[in-house]
Amino acid sequence: MDRILVLGKINMDIAVRVKQFPKGNEEIQMTDTWQRTAGSGYEICHFLKHFSVPCDVCSPVGQGVYAEEIREKLDDSFIRIPSAQMNGCSYTMIDAEGKIQTMFVQGGESDWTGITEVLSDLNPYSAVVVDGSVLIDNEQVIQLLEEYDGQIVLCLDEESVYMDMDILNELLLKDPVIHLTENAAIALCDSEDLEEIGETLKGITENEIVVLGNDLSALYIHGDDKVYQASSPGKHKDMSGVSETHLAAYITAIYSGLRTEKALSFAGSCASLLASSYRTVFSDKEINLQKNLMITSIMK
């Protein structure tokens, strides 16, 4: 199987469970707090590796205690971009419905200026998965992608949709596979109507588009083909890492030969399972459960 490169952030996350998000100058009413490894690069690559999809993850890691803890979590598939900055972290508030609000303390994970020191070009990889947020103000990453001849998989959330539109348009000319959240789709298409969103999105790339709904339903668009996957039942405790896991599960299913409908079903099951926990990645037990689910899907 050809190798995939993931370009995404890796950071330590300080998670805080709250009864409700504070408004104005209200104090935060915390019920629990803990530390975990997070970031799109970590979350996507963790899933792909544990499902035997050959992949590398490339991300900056700076200096300090957080950087040391990150390095302890990673293996030889990690391509570290050197940075002299102190590595930042994120603070994620999780409310009673599992909704999240995240604030990033900028540091090494946002310093991509040294990427050409570790990657002269991306063409050894058959596909590159890109977290859209890393493209903001990162000219070297953009240049590498513009020179890349393989398949780009672009992961967009509401924040990354607001990048420089000239940059986004340049990447869209390369017909990437696009995975985006419902809020990102609404912002990009300036519409909340699903049919209008579908028509707008299929005009911006000739490749596949997957929209992940806030309720973890999903819409697949490829030209005139559309497939809708209903949301999976279950309580959502924490939406951290859910979009990234859905994307990684979808990629894994397609690489394993599953048809679109089954790939979306598998990705939805994985996203729903992660949302039912307070983790950003699966435990070993959960991974084995999802592997058995995939085997069953392949056998049917």
N, C-alpha and C positions, 0 to 999 in steps of 0.2 A: 504494500500500500504506500502511495506517495506521502511525503511528509508535509505537515501543516505547520505554519508559523503563526503564533498568536502575539499581537502587539497590544498590550493592555497594562493597566496599572496593577501594582501589588503594594499593599499597605497594611499596616496594623489598624484595626478598627476598634474604637471604644464604643460598645453597644450599651444603650441606656433604654430600659423599658419604662414607659410613662403611662399614666392613666389617660392623658390626652395631651396633644401638642399645646405648648404655651402660646398665649395670644398677647401681643403687646409687651408689656413689662412684667408679665406674670412669672413667678418662679416655676422652675421645672420640678414637678412632683414625681421623683424617681421611685420605682418599686424594685429595681434590680439593675446591676451594671456588671459588665465583664469585657474581656479583651479577646479578640479573634483576628485571624488573618483573613484579609478580604481583597477586593479589587478584581476587575474583569479578567486581567491576565491570569491571576491565580485560579479563579473560579472556573474559567473555561478550560484551561489546560489541565487542571485537576481531574475534571470529568473525562476529557478525551484520553488522558493517559491511563486512567483506571478502566477504560473500555477498549484498551489496546489500539487506539488510533495514534499512529506515530506523529508526535508533535514536539515543537520547542516553544518556549515562551520567552519573549524579549521584553525587558522592562528596566527602567533605571532603579537603582538602589543606592542611596547616599550613605551617610555616616550616622553613627549614634546607636542607641539601644534598639530602636525599632528596626534599623537596618540589620543588626545582628540577629534579631529574632526572625526576620524574614528569610535571611540566608539559611538559617537552620531548617526551615520548612521546605527548601527547594533542593532539587537534585541536578544531575548533569545535563538535563534538558533545558536548564535555565541559562539564558544568555543575558548576562548582566551588563547594563550600560553604566559605565563609571560616572559618578557625580560627587562633587566635593560638598554638596549641600547636606545639611542634616536631614535625614529622612522624615518626612511628615507622617501624619496619621489622619484618620477620619473619625468623626463622632456621629453615630447614627442613633436617632431617637426612634423608638418603635411604639406605636400606640396600641390600644386594646384590640383594634381591628387588623393589626399587622401592617398598617401603612407605615412608611418610613420617611424621615427627613434626615438628610446627610449633609454634614459640613466638613469640608476638607481643610486640613492644616497643611498648606503647600510645603513641599520639600523635595527630596530626591526623586520621588515617584512622578514628579512633573517636569523633570529636567532631562529632556530627550536629545540634547545637543550633541552627545557623544555617540549616537547610534551608528554613525559611519565608521567609528573605530572598531566596532565588533561585527558589523554587517556592511560589507561593501556593496552588495546588491541582494535582492530577494529572490532572484530567479532559480536558485536551487530548490525552492519550495513550490509544490504544485498549487497551493492555496495559501493566502494570508488573511487571517481573521483580524480585523481592525476595530478596536473600540473607538467610535467617532470622537470621543472627548480628547483623545491624545493628539488629534489633528489640529486642535486649536493652538495657534501660535507656534507650531512645530514644523518649520520649513524643511528640515532635513528628512523627516518622516514622509512628508508630502512628496518630496522629490524622489525618494526611493520608490514610492508607490506609483508615481507617474512613469518611472522607467521600468516597472515590473510588467512582465508579459503573462503571468499566470492569473488565476482566479482570485479576485478580491471578495471577501465577505465583510460587509460593512454593518456594524452594530450601532444603532442609533437610539439614544434616549432623548428626552425633551431638551436637555441641556445641549447636547451635541448637534441638534438640528439647527441651532442658532450660530453655528460656525460661519465663517466667511462664505457667502454663497458662491463666490467665484471658485473657491477650493472645492466645495461640494459638487458644483457643476463639472469641474474637471474630472473628478472621480466618477461621476455618473456616466461620463463619456466612455469609461472603461467597462460599462455594463456589469457592475458588481451584483452579487447576491446581497439582498438587503434584509436585515432582521431589525425590526423596530417596535418600540412599545406603542400602545394605543395613544398615549399623550404625545409622543413624537410624531405619529401619523397625523393627528389633529393639527399640530403646530405646522407641520410641513405642508399639509394640503389646505390649511385654513378652512376646515370643515369638520363637523361632527357627524355627518351622514356617512354611513358605512359604504353605500354604493358610490357616492361621490369620491370618497377616499380611494376606493378601489380603482375607479377610472383614472384618477390623477396619478396614482402610484404606478400603474402599468404603463404610463407614458414616459416614465423617467428612466427605466432600465429595461433591456430586453431579457433580463435574467429573472430568477425567482425572487419573490418578495414574501416575507412572513411578518404579519402584524400580530403581536401578542397583546391580547386584551387585558384590561385591568382585572377582570375576573378569571384570567388564565385561559380564556377561549383563544382561538387562533384563526387567522384568515391567511390562506395561501393564494398567491396570485402569480401567474406566469402566462403573459399574453392574455388570451381569452379564457384560460383555464382558471377556475376558482374552486378552492376546497375550504370548507368551514369546519373547524373542530370545536365542539362545545366544551365548555369549562368542565373540569373534573370536580366532583364533590369533595368537601372537606373544609375544615376551618383554616383560615390563613393567620398564622401567628406572626410571621415575619417575612416580608417580601425582599429582604436583602439577598442578592445573588440569584434571584429567581429568573430574571430575564436572561442572564448569562448561562444559567443551567439549561434553560429551554433551548437556547441557540446551540449549545454544545451537544445536547441530546438529539436535536434535529440533525446536526452534522453527522453524528455517530450513526444514526439510523439510516441516513442516506448512503453513507459509506458502506454500511452493512448490507445494502441492497433492498431495503424496505421501500415499498411504494409510498407516495406522498401521504395518503390517508393514514397509513400505519406509522409513518415517521412523525406526523403531527400528534397522533394519539400517544405515542411513546414519549415525545417531548412534553406533552401536556401532563402525563402521569408523573414524570420526573419533576417538573416545575411545581406541581401540586404537593408532592411529597416533601420537597425542600421547604415550601412555604408553610408546612405544618410543623416546622422545627425552628429553633433559633440559631441554626448554623448557616454558614455561607456556602458550604460544600457538604457532600454526603459522607456519612460514616461508612465504615467497611460493610456493616450489616445491610445498610440501605443500598450500597453499590451492588452487593450480591443479589438483593431482591430485584433490582432493576435489570441486572444481567439475565436473570431467569425470565423476566417479562419480555426482554428482547428476543431471547431464544424461542419463547412461545410464539411471538409475533412472526418470526422467521419461519417457523415450522408450519404455521397455518396457511 
